[in-house]
Amino acid sequence: MMSLRSHVVGVLRRCCRRCPEASAAVKFRYSGLPTSSFTSTPLSALTTSRSLSTGWTLRKDAPQSKDVEARPELDLDAWKSVMRSQALQDERHEDEGEDEDKGPIPEEDGELSPLEASRRLVETWRMAGRSVPEVITDEQLKILSECPSKSSKKKYLKHLFLKEGYKKADRMKKEKRMAERVAMLKEKADGGCDGGDGEREGLPQLKNTYLMKFWDRSMETLLCWRAAQAMQHGQPLVFDMSFDQHMTRKGLENTVSQLLESEGWNRRDEDPFHLHFCNLQPNGAYLPELVKRCGQESWERLLITATSQQHIDVFPHDQLVYLTADSPNILHTFDHSKVYVIGAFVDHSVMPGVSLAKAKRLKLATARLPLDEYLHWDKGGKNLTLNQMIQILMKVRDTGSWEKALEFVPKRKHLGFYQQTGKRNVQSRAFKTTYERPQKDRVPLFVSKPRQKN
């Protein structure tokens, strides 16, 4: 310790020869040291020592030796490949020791494919306890590999995880109801066998009723017959399927769900529309999702007109009216001679004016529903779902009343209907927003005759 102090003091004395005040300060600071400690350091050591720096010296600025400078940089990719090959060799040796019949494990050449990388990511997150599905298909892995960020991958895997949980819960409920139904039928069969004839032994007891059972297949036949008549004589209604580039994967799935629900509402109506799916390209995004939801056989038997042509090539130009929430024109009355076009995409006000821009580009007439004229709008956009649109159009076509048709607008979006007076007085939430016939105009179903006094 004393030799180190003497070395430091020697360096200070050499640096402060030209400054007497600094030299005196050094002498005063180390006055307690013996004189021999100042002279024990040779002059050659002082001349070859480094100069004192008052600041922190960076590691890269410090002088490096020749062997350190000549050392090559470490290639991380090469190191990873070497470690991976070493791990594979170790696994091969272990497998050969356990089972000699197994062949050699092939080494990985190059980088992994996107599907394999996504599959390994899912397995890693599953082992870490994250919300990932137990079973994932190659198509879902392809969608996962196309996700741009890690957060989007997490959201998509969580969506699949919740969807899988809902399916499991529904399957368990169906199995439970089926087991209860089988037990009930078995109990009824056992009860009927005790007091019945021997010929009906082992069969469930039929209900004793004069009503004929209306089977589901009979109802389905009736609805399909109406849809077939609508394809020949019904009013056309067009869904424009050219907006797949404006939607995400989740938006596309929601759009297809709304399209199928719209087809169901239309098929169950007394006078259905003739639905046209225009711009449905074979290599587009709509068709594979529709076939996936319906099934190939059900999609081919669906009583609609699906075509890859545009609606301007199928119908006359002057008969087309494009319905969009951004149109300045108001649809006051429903025209039975027009062909109304609805954009088949989920619009969450992310890109407003897309359908209006397309209608202007094709030079088509546009219109919007009279929402502001009948409803006191509270919050949210005036974009309705596809199934709500077709329900509104069917109701206003059959009744001609916008009050009844706009009942399909969600109640959370408006405060109620405007009162049918000269002024626009807003009804309170406490009052009913649906149209009701006055009490005095109602016709009683049963009228009792007054008793006559004797």
Buried (B, 14 or more C-beta within 10 A) or exposed (E): EEEEEBBBBBBBBBBBEEEEEBBEEBBEEBEEBEEEBBEEBEEEEBEEBEEEEEEEEEEEEEEEEEEEEEEEEEEEEEEEBEEEEEEBEEEBEEBBEEEEEEEEEEEEEEEEEEEEBBBEBBEEBBEEEEBBBEEBEEEBBEBBBEBEEEEEBBEBBBBBBEEBEEEEEEEEEEEEEEEEEEEEEEEEBEEBBEEEEEEEEEEBBEEEEEEEEEEEEEEEEEBBEBBEBBBEEBBBBBBBBBBBEBBEBEBBBBBBBBBBBBBEBBBEBEBBBBBBBBBBEEEBBBBBBBBEBBEEEEBEEBBBBBBBEBBBEBBEEEEBBBBBBBBEEEBEEBBEEBBBBBBBBBBEEEEBEBBBEBBEEBEBBBBBBBBBEBBBEEEEEBBBBBBBBBBBBBBBBBEEEBBBBBBBBEEEBBBBBBEEEEEEEBBEEEEEBEEEEEEEEEEEEEEEEEEEEE
